[in-house]
Amino acid sequence: MDRKAFFGRNKVLELQAKKQRTAFTVSDLQAYSGPFDYAAARHLLTRTNFGASLESINQAMDDGLETTLDKILTAYIPPTLP
């Protein structure tokens, strides 16, 4: 096996793959406009927490998308110890 040719080929393939990647910016993102139903609430809570209980899914559906996102993204500050 010709090591120079093998490793050189991988480097060429790697450079070609870098050229094909597209950079996305914040302006490319679209606001979510679909329904915030059980499936959407479950998906959001599962992806952002360590699972989703039925209680937390129902609470998220009652609160709505904006309030649920605010709760998820607000930092938890534990109470100070005496």
Rosetta blueprint (number, residue, H / E / L):
1 M L
2 D L
3 R H
4 K H
5 A H
6 F H
7 F H
8 G H
9 R H
10 N H
11 K H
12 V H
13 L H
14 E H
15 L H
16 Q H
17 A H
18 K H
19 K H
20 Q H
21 R L
22 T L
23 A L
24 F L
25 T L
26 V H
27 S H
28 D H
29 L L
30 Q L
31 A L
32 Y L
33 S L
34 G L
35 P L
36 F L
37 D L
38 Y H
39 A H
40 A H
41 A H
42 R H
43 H H
44 L H
45 L H
46 T H
47 R H
48 T H
49 N L
50 F L
51 G L
52 A L
53 S L
54 L H
55 E H
56 S H
57 I H
58 N H
59 Q H
60 A H
61 M H
62 D H
63 D H
64 G L
65 L H
66 E H
67 T H
68 T H
69 L H
70 D H
71 K H
72 I H
73 L H
74 T L
75 A L
76 Y L
77 I L
78 P L
79 P L
80 T L
81 L L
82 P L
